[in-house]
Amino acid sequence: MSRKPKIWTLVLAASLAIGAGSPVLSQGEDEVAQRTELMRSNGMTLRGAADATGQDAVVAAQTFVENFTILPNLFENPETLGETLPAAFENREAFLALFDDALVAAEAALAAADVADQEGYVANISAVGATCRACHGQFRAD
Ligand code: HEC
C-alpha cells in the first residue's frame, strides 16, 4: 500500500498538536473543536463515498484513513466531554477498538480503490459506515 497518506497524516497530526497550544482555548476545548471538525468531515465524506469511483474513491478512502488516524488522540480529556458520553472514557478499550475497526476498514477501502477494485472498495466503505453507527450508539450523546 502507498505510504503517502501516512506521511500526510503525520503532517496534519503535527499541525493539530501545534494548534493545541492555542492561547485562546484551553486544550480540552481545542480537542472538542478539532474532533468535531474531523467528525463533520467524516459525515460529508460518507455521504458521497459509496457512489464514488476512480480518483474520487481514492480521495474518500484517504480522508477516512487520515481522520481515523488522528481522531483517537482527540479524546484524551474526560473533563471536556462535548457530546461524548463518559462511557467513552470509562469503557476506553471498546471505544478505541471501534476507532481501530474504522481505520482498518478505511485502509482496506483505500487499498481496493488504489487498484480500482470497486466491489472491495464499496464493501469496506460500508464497514466504515457500520463503525460510525456502532460508536455513536454507545458513546455519543444525542
Ligand atoms: C469510535 C467512535 C466513533 C466513530 C468510529 C465515529 N464517531 Fe462520529 N462521533 C463520535 C463522538 C464521541 C462524537 C461526539 C464528539 C464530541 O462533540 O465530543 C461524534 C460526533 C460526530 C458528528 C457530529 C459533529 C458535530 O457537528 O457536532 C458527526 C457528523 C459524526 N460524528 C460523523 C461520523 C461518521 C460519518 C463516522 C464514520 C465514518 C463517525 N462519526 C465515526 C464517535 C465516533
py3Dmol code that shows the C-alpha trace and the ligand (Angstrom):
import py3Dmol

protein = """\
ATOM      1  CA  MET A   1       0.000   0.000   0.000  1.00  0.00           C
ATOM      2  CA  SER A   2       1.117   3.558  -0.677  1.00  0.00           C
ATOM      3  CA  ARG A   3       2.866   5.333   2.206  1.00  0.00           C
ATOM      4  CA  LYS A   4       1.654   8.724   1.082  1.00  0.00           C
ATOM      5  CA  PRO A   5      -1.474   9.074   3.230  1.00  0.00           C
ATOM      6  CA  LYS A   6       0.530   8.163   6.329  1.00  0.00           C
ATOM      7  CA  ILE A   7       3.041  10.931   5.786  1.00  0.00           C
ATOM      8  CA  TRP A   8       0.257  13.385   5.104  1.00  0.00           C
ATOM      9  CA  THR A   9      -1.412  12.276   8.300  1.00  0.00           C
ATOM     10  CA  LEU A  10       1.727  12.871  10.329  1.00  0.00           C
ATOM     11  CA  VAL A  11       1.948  16.395   8.962  1.00  0.00           C
ATOM     12  CA  LEU A  12      -1.680  17.035   9.892  1.00  0.00           C
ATOM     13  CA  ALA A  13      -1.212  15.494  13.327  1.00  0.00           C
ATOM     14  CA  ALA A  14       1.797  17.757  13.892  1.00  0.00           C
ATOM     15  CA  SER A  15      -0.160  20.839  12.870  1.00  0.00           C
ATOM     16  CA  LEU A  16      -3.006  19.840  15.178  1.00  0.00           C
ATOM     17  CA  ALA A  17      -0.533  19.410  18.013  1.00  0.00           C
ATOM     18  CA  ILE A  18       0.753  22.941  17.410  1.00  0.00           C
ATOM     19  CA  GLY A  19      -2.848  24.192  17.283  1.00  0.00           C
ATOM     20  CA  ALA A  20      -3.439  22.583  20.673  1.00  0.00           C
ATOM     21  CA  GLY A  21      -1.107  25.183  22.161  1.00  0.00           C
ATOM     22  CA  SER A  22      -3.547  27.944  21.244  1.00  0.00           C
ATOM     23  CA  PRO A  23      -3.751  30.589  23.994  1.00  0.00           C
ATOM     24  CA  VAL A  24      -7.426  31.288  23.281  1.00  0.00           C
ATOM     25  CA  LEU A  25      -8.872  27.870  24.066  1.00  0.00           C
ATOM     26  CA  SER A  26      -7.884  25.500  26.799  1.00  0.00           C
ATOM     27  CA  GLN A  27      -6.511  22.247  25.457  1.00  0.00           C
ATOM     28  CA  GLY A  28      -9.698  20.340  26.252  1.00  0.00           C
ATOM     29  CA  GLU A  29     -11.936  22.770  24.365  1.00  0.00           C
ATOM     30  CA  ASP A  30      -9.500  22.680  21.493  1.00  0.00           C
ATOM     31  CA  GLU A  31      -9.735  18.898  21.411  1.00  0.00           C
ATOM     32  CA  VAL A  32     -13.520  19.076  21.175  1.00  0.00           C
ATOM     33  CA  ALA A  33     -13.346  21.656  18.345  1.00  0.00           C
ATOM     34  CA  GLN A  34     -10.821  19.585  16.407  1.00  0.00           C
ATOM     35  CA  ARG A  35     -12.680  16.311  16.742  1.00  0.00           C
ATOM     36  CA  THR A  36     -15.976  17.998  15.797  1.00  0.00           C
ATOM     37  CA  GLU A  37     -14.330  19.254  12.618  1.00  0.00           C
ATOM     38  CA  LEU A  38     -12.970  15.805  11.716  1.00  0.00           C
ATOM     39  CA  MET A  39     -16.318  14.141  12.502  1.00  0.00           C
ATOM     40  CA  ARG A  40     -18.044  16.628  10.177  1.00  0.00           C
ATOM     41  CA  SER A  41     -15.508  15.712   7.523  1.00  0.00           C
ATOM     42  CA  ASN A  42     -16.439  12.045   8.145  1.00  0.00           C
ATOM     43  CA  GLY A  43     -20.106  12.883   7.666  1.00  0.00           C
ATOM     44  CA  MET A  44     -19.548  14.764   4.404  1.00  0.00           C
ATOM     45  CA  THR A  45     -17.205  12.091   3.085  1.00  0.00           C
ATOM     46  CA  LEU A  46     -19.570   9.233   3.908  1.00  0.00           C
ATOM     47  CA  ARG A  47     -22.401  10.946   2.047  1.00  0.00           C
ATOM     48  CA  GLY A  48     -20.720  10.557  -1.349  1.00  0.00           C
ATOM     49  CA  ALA A  49     -18.335   7.700  -0.600  1.00  0.00           C
ATOM     50  CA  ALA A  50     -20.445   4.700  -1.623  1.00  0.00           C
ATOM     51  CA  ASP A  51     -21.063   6.099  -5.117  1.00  0.00           C
ATOM     52  CA  ALA A  52     -17.513   7.359  -5.649  1.00  0.00           C
ATOM     53  CA  THR A  53     -15.328   5.719  -8.291  1.00  0.00           C
ATOM     54  CA  GLY A  54     -11.768   6.147  -9.568  1.00  0.00           C
ATOM     55  CA  GLN A  55      -9.792   9.008  -8.035  1.00  0.00           C
ATOM     56  CA  ASP A  56     -12.831  10.197  -6.040  1.00  0.00           C
ATOM     57  CA  ALA A  57     -12.936   6.811  -4.302  1.00  0.00           C
ATOM     58  CA  VAL A  58      -9.212   7.035  -3.517  1.00  0.00           C
ATOM     59  CA  VAL A  59      -9.675  10.517  -2.036  1.00  0.00           C
ATOM     60  CA  ALA A  60     -12.689   9.472   0.067  1.00  0.00           C
ATOM     61  CA  ALA A  61     -10.854   6.444   1.486  1.00  0.00           C
ATOM     62  CA  GLN A  62      -7.758   8.550   2.120  1.00  0.00           C
ATOM     63  CA  THR A  63      -9.826  11.093   4.050  1.00  0.00           C
ATOM     64  CA  PHE A  64     -11.152   8.343   6.319  1.00  0.00           C
ATOM     65  CA  VAL A  65      -7.639   6.935   6.859  1.00  0.00           C
ATOM     66  CA  GLU A  66      -6.388  10.393   7.843  1.00  0.00           C
ATOM     67  CA  ASN A  67      -9.367  11.195  10.079  1.00  0.00           C
ATOM     68  CA  PHE A  68      -9.329   7.864  11.905  1.00  0.00           C
ATOM     69  CA  THR A  69      -5.571   8.051  12.456  1.00  0.00           C
ATOM     70  CA  ILE A  70      -5.931  11.390  14.231  1.00  0.00           C
ATOM     71  CA  LEU A  71      -9.300  11.077  15.966  1.00  0.00           C
ATOM     72  CA  PRO A  72      -8.345   8.680  18.798  1.00  0.00           C
ATOM     73  CA  ASN A  73      -5.813  11.276  20.006  1.00  0.00           C
ATOM     74  CA  LEU A  74      -8.534  13.903  20.335  1.00  0.00           C
ATOM     75  CA  PHE A  75     -10.449  12.055  23.051  1.00  0.00           C
ATOM     76  CA  GLU A  76      -7.990  12.281  25.903  1.00  0.00           C
ATOM     77  CA  ASN A  77      -9.570  14.603  28.422  1.00  0.00           C
ATOM     78  CA  PRO A  78     -12.643  13.216  30.259  1.00  0.00           C
ATOM     79  CA  GLU A  79     -13.337  16.674  31.691  1.00  0.00           C
ATOM     80  CA  THR A  80     -14.280  18.197  28.352  1.00  0.00           C
ATOM     81  CA  LEU A  81     -16.982  15.849  27.167  1.00  0.00           C
ATOM     82  CA  GLY A  82     -18.608  17.932  24.445  1.00  0.00           C
ATOM     83  CA  GLU A  83     -21.142  15.485  23.003  1.00  0.00           C
ATOM     84  CA  THR A  84     -19.118  12.482  24.082  1.00  0.00           C
ATOM     85  CA  LEU A  85     -20.597  10.226  26.749  1.00  0.00           C
ATOM     86  CA  PRO A  86     -18.489   9.472  29.844  1.00  0.00           C
ATOM     87  CA  ALA A  87     -18.646   5.815  28.710  1.00  0.00           C
ATOM     88  CA  ALA A  88     -16.018   6.640  26.066  1.00  0.00           C
ATOM     89  CA  PHE A  89     -13.526   7.257  28.866  1.00  0.00           C
ATOM     90  CA  GLU A  90     -14.809   4.607  31.268  1.00  0.00           C
ATOM     91  CA  ASN A  91     -15.039   1.873  28.640  1.00  0.00           C
ATOM     92  CA  ARG A  92     -11.962   3.062  26.819  1.00  0.00           C
ATOM     93  CA  GLU A  93     -10.849  -0.209  25.254  1.00  0.00           C
ATOM     94  CA  ALA A  94     -14.180  -0.750  23.492  1.00  0.00           C
ATOM     95  CA  PHE A  95     -14.237   2.890  22.349  1.00  0.00           C
ATOM     96  CA  LEU A  96     -10.702   2.764  20.932  1.00  0.00           C
ATOM     97  CA  ALA A  97     -11.362  -0.664  19.360  1.00  0.00           C
ATOM     98  CA  LEU A  98     -14.140   0.915  17.263  1.00  0.00           C
ATOM     99  CA  PHE A  99     -11.739   3.603  16.029  1.00  0.00           C
ATOM    100  CA  ASP A 100      -9.328   0.804  15.186  1.00  0.00           C
ATOM    101  CA  ASP A 101     -12.026  -1.072  13.231  1.00  0.00           C
ATOM    102  CA  ALA A 102     -12.803   2.132  11.338  1.00  0.00           C
ATOM    103  CA  LEU A 103      -9.135   2.662  10.442  1.00  0.00           C
ATOM    104  CA  VAL A 104      -8.648  -0.952   9.329  1.00  0.00           C
ATOM    105  CA  ALA A 105     -11.756  -0.755   7.096  1.00  0.00           C
ATOM    106  CA  ALA A 106     -10.645   2.636   5.699  1.00  0.00           C
ATOM    107  CA  GLU A 107      -7.192   1.252   4.867  1.00  0.00           C
ATOM    108  CA  ALA A 108      -8.773  -1.744   3.133  1.00  0.00           C
ATOM    109  CA  ALA A 109     -11.072   0.602   1.178  1.00  0.00           C
ATOM    110  CA  LEU A 110      -8.043   2.641   0.125  1.00  0.00           C
ATOM    111  CA  ALA A 111      -6.111  -0.458  -0.965  1.00  0.00           C
ATOM    112  CA  ALA A 112      -9.120  -1.571  -3.033  1.00  0.00           C
ATOM    113  CA  ALA A 113      -9.649   1.902  -4.562  1.00  0.00           C
ATOM    114  CA  ASP A 114      -5.954   2.062  -5.458  1.00  0.00           C
ATOM    115  CA  VAL A 115      -6.364  -0.985  -7.730  1.00  0.00           C
ATOM    116  CA  ALA A 116      -9.875   0.000  -8.947  1.00  0.00           C
ATOM    117  CA  ASP A 117     -11.462  -2.936  -7.092  1.00  0.00           C
ATOM    118  CA  GLN A 118     -14.876  -1.277  -6.853  1.00  0.00           C
ATOM    119  CA  GLU A 119     -16.582  -4.177  -5.113  1.00  0.00           C
ATOM    120  CA  GLY A 120     -13.896  -4.344  -2.413  1.00  0.00           C
ATOM    121  CA  TYR A 121     -13.986  -0.580  -2.027  1.00  0.00           C
ATOM    122  CA  VAL A 122     -17.773  -0.459  -1.550  1.00  0.00           C
ATOM    123  CA  ALA A 123     -17.744  -3.376   0.920  1.00  0.00           C
ATOM    124  CA  ASN A 124     -15.104  -1.676   3.051  1.00  0.00           C
ATOM    125  CA  ILE A 125     -16.785   1.739   2.913  1.00  0.00           C
ATOM    126  CA  SER A 126     -19.885   0.014   4.172  1.00  0.00           C
ATOM    127  CA  ALA A 127     -17.785  -1.481   7.006  1.00  0.00           C
ATOM    128  CA  VAL A 128     -16.540   2.033   7.841  1.00  0.00           C
ATOM    129  CA  GLY A 129     -20.169   3.203   7.947  1.00  0.00           C
ATOM    130  CA  ALA A 130     -21.055   0.422  10.373  1.00  0.00           C
ATOM    131  CA  THR A 131     -18.397   1.660  12.817  1.00  0.00           C
ATOM    132  CA  CYS A 132     -19.903   5.191  12.778  1.00  0.00           C
ATOM    133  CA  ARG A 133     -23.274   3.824  13.838  1.00  0.00           C
ATOM    134  CA  ALA A 134     -21.865   1.361  16.362  1.00  0.00           C
ATOM    135  CA  CYS A 135     -19.805   4.024  18.079  1.00  0.00           C
ATOM    136  CA  HIS A 136     -22.437   6.766  18.080  1.00  0.00           C
ATOM    137  CA  GLY A 137     -24.996   4.333  19.517  1.00  0.00           C
ATOM    138  CA  GLN A 138     -22.805   3.671  22.537  1.00  0.00           C
ATOM    139  CA  PHE A 139     -20.597   6.679  23.046  1.00  0.00           C
ATOM    140  CA  ARG A 140     -22.143   9.818  21.579  1.00  0.00           C
ATOM    141  CA  ALA A 141     -24.818  11.910  23.310  1.00  0.00           C
ATOM    142  CA  ASP A 142     -27.994  12.522  21.275  1.00  0.00           C
TER     143      ASP A 142
END
"""
ligand_1 = """\
43
HEC
C -15.121 5.276 17.979
C -16.225 6.203 17.990
C -16.681 6.940 16.756
C -16.596 6.558 15.443
C -15.995 5.294 14.843
C -17.201 7.623 14.675
N -17.644 8.609 15.502
Fe -18.591 10.323 14.945
N -18.633 10.954 16.869
C -18.194 10.222 17.955
C -18.342 11.008 19.163
C -17.969 10.555 20.549
C -18.898 12.241 18.764
C -19.182 13.457 19.666
C -17.881 14.280 19.714
C -17.975 15.463 20.672
O -18.524 16.506 20.276
O -17.492 15.333 21.803
C -19.090 12.168 17.333
C -19.637 13.190 16.540
C -19.930 13.070 15.201
C -20.629 14.072 14.407
C -21.199 15.397 14.947
C -20.216 16.527 14.710
C -20.844 17.857 15.124
O -21.141 18.651 14.239
O -21.029 18.055 16.343
C -20.720 13.592 13.140
C -21.358 14.267 11.930
C -20.057 12.296 13.111
N -19.599 12.013 14.385
C -19.920 11.515 11.978
C -19.244 10.293 11.963
C -19.136 9.454 10.794
C -19.774 9.729 9.453
C -18.382 8.380 11.163
C -17.936 7.205 10.332
C -17.415 7.452 9.023
C -18.048 8.532 12.575
N -18.588 9.697 13.017
C -17.328 7.614 13.296
C -17.669 8.961 17.931
C -17.364 8.230 16.782
"""
view = py3Dmol.view(width=600, height=400)
view.addModel(protein, "pdb")
view.setStyle({"model": 0}, {"cartoon": {"style": "trace"}})
view.addModel(ligand_1, "xyz")
view.setStyle({"model": 1}, {"stick": {}})
view.zoomTo()
view.show()
